[in-house]
Structures are given as structure tokens and as C-alpha cells.
Amino acid sequence: MTDGQKRRLEYVRERVPLRVALYERCFTGKASLAARIKAMCIDCMGVNLKLAKSCPTDWCPLWGGRPSTWVGGRKKKAMSAAQVANTESLSRNRAIPR
């Protein structure tokens, strides 16, 4: 694991402890493609799982492969304008330690 990956893992451990195992699998090469996409989506949304699940950013190359794209055979409900604005703000101003 690189130093950057170790720092990222600590960042995730502080904010979303339930996702540490997912990131560890990704960083050690043991994660599936779907798991890697899930981790990237969570990361992109500031490690906020709720925002990652309801991401409206359909221009993202990974968007169609997200595990949360379909629920119960139906497309998920659209986000409110406030949620979209918050998501876009997070996407533009990501505070990711490097």
C-alpha cells in the first residue's frame, strides 16, 4: 500500500468506518470492479455514502456502472434541487487530502 493510500484509508476510517474494509480491498488489489467503482463514487462525493447512492452526475464515466443505479428494477427517484446543488458543490470543491 502506498503512503497516499494509507493516508486515504485513515481519512475514511475517521469519517466512514464501515467502508474501511472496502477501501482496504481496493488498495490491496482484492476488490472486484464493482467494488472499486463503489469506492470511487463514495470518494468522489466526499465519502458521503448517501450522496454517492443518489448521485445525479450522469456525465461521469463510472455513473452507469454504479451499484446503486437500479433499485428494485426501477430507476431511483431524482434528487431535489438543493441536493443537486450540494452534490455539485462537493464535486467542485472536494477536500481530499493528498
Summary of the structure (lengths in Angstrom):
residues: 98
radius of gyration: 13.7
end to end distance: 14.5
largest distance: 40.8
contacts: 235
relative contact order: 0.15
helix: 57%
strand: 4%
